[in-house]
Amino acid sequence: MQPASAPCFCPIISRTEYTLVDIAEEDGFLTLMSESGDETREDLKLPVYPEGMDLEISTAFGEDKQLLLTVLKSMGEEQVISWKEDTTEA
């Protein structure tokens, strides 16, 4: 609790879903495509936390499943926090 006159800083958090396009075998960097399909990025690695998520994503991707990865961004840091299989019809 703070008095009403005191400044309070609140982090800005954004959540974005990307389609997984590829996983680089040598360094674990991900190729992700935005929901609109007009932007790709290759600056995030497979997540190391929670333990085992990297293996889950790699295994599902290896089985030719279409995956959606959820990326959280806050205070200048970005991290893949979850994944799910894309069940939408193309």
Secondary structure per residue as TSV (DSSP state, phi and psi in degrees):
chain	resnum	aa	ss	phi	psi
A	1	M	-	360.0	143.9
A	2	Q	-	-136.4	153.6
A	3	P	-	-67.1	154.1
A	4	A	T	-62.9	-23.0
A	5	S	T	-85.3	-10.9
A	6	A	S	-84.5	140.7
A	7	P	-	-72.0	145.0
A	8	C	-	-129.0	123.0
A	9	F	-	-93.0	135.1
A	10	C	-	-128.6	125.0
A	11	P	-	-68.5	144.8
A	12	I	-	-92.5	122.3
A	13	I	E	-118.3	130.9
A	14	S	E	-122.1	147.1
A	15	R	E	-124.9	126.6
A	16	T	E	-134.4	142.6
A	17	E	E	-105.0	135.9
A	18	Y	E	-126.5	149.5
A	19	T	E	-86.8	131.9
A	20	L	E	-78.5	121.7
A	21	V	E	-98.8	-41.5
A	22	D	E	-160.5	158.1
A	23	I	E	-125.4	122.2
A	24	A	-	-72.0	123.1
A	25	E	T	-68.0	-34.4
A	26	E	T	-76.0	-33.0
A	27	D	T	-130.8	-3.0
A	28	G	-	78.8	11.9
A	29	F	E	-74.0	143.9
A	30	L	E	-99.5	143.9
A	31	T	E	-104.1	117.4
A	32	L	E	-118.9	144.5
A	33	M	E	-118.2	136.9
A	34	S	-	-66.3	165.5
A	35	E	T	-60.0	-35.4
A	36	S	T	-77.0	-17.8
A	37	G	S	83.7	5.0
A	38	D	S	-99.1	-2.8
A	39	E	-	-137.5	133.8
A	40	T	E	-120.8	153.7
A	41	R	E	-142.3	151.0
A	42	E	E	-136.0	34.1
A	43	D	E	-110.0	6.4
A	44	L	E	-113.4	144.3
A	45	K	E	-100.5	165.9
A	46	L	-	-56.0	139.1
A	47	P	-	-71.4	143.4
A	48	V	-	-100.3	-11.9
A	49	Y	S	-129.6	136.5
A	50	P	S	-68.2	153.3
A	51	E	T	-57.1	131.2
A	52	G	T	95.0	-12.0
A	53	M	H	-64.4	-35.8
A	54	D	H	-60.8	-40.6
A	55	L	H	-68.8	-39.6
A	56	E	H	-60.8	-46.2
A	57	I	H	-64.8	-46.0
A	58	S	H	-61.5	-41.9
A	59	T	H	-65.5	-47.6
A	60	A	H	-63.4	-40.1
A	61	F	H	-66.3	-38.4
A	62	G	H	-64.8	-22.7
A	63	E	T	-89.2	15.5
A	64	D	T	60.2	35.0
A	65	K	-	-89.4	144.7
A	66	Q	-	-82.9	118.2
A	67	L	E	-113.8	142.6
A	68	L	E	-109.5	125.8
A	69	L	E	-107.5	135.3
A	70	T	E	-96.8	125.5
A	71	V	E	-115.1	127.5
A	72	L	E	-103.4	136.6
A	73	K	E	-124.6	129.6
A	74	S	E	-156.8	136.1
A	75	M	T	53.3	38.6
A	76	G	T	82.0	2.1
A	77	E	E	-113.4	144.7
A	78	E	E	-128.9	144.6
A	79	Q	E	-152.9	138.2
A	80	V	E	-71.6	124.3
A	81	I	E	-110.5	-20.3
A	82	S	E	-161.2	169.6
A	83	W	E	-147.9	158.4
A	84	K	E	-154.5	160.8
A	85	E	E	-80.4	135.1
A	86	D	-	-80.6	117.1
A	87	T	-	-106.2	6.3
A	88	T	-	-72.6	147.2
A	89	E	-	-80.7	136.3
A	90	A	-	-85.8	360.0
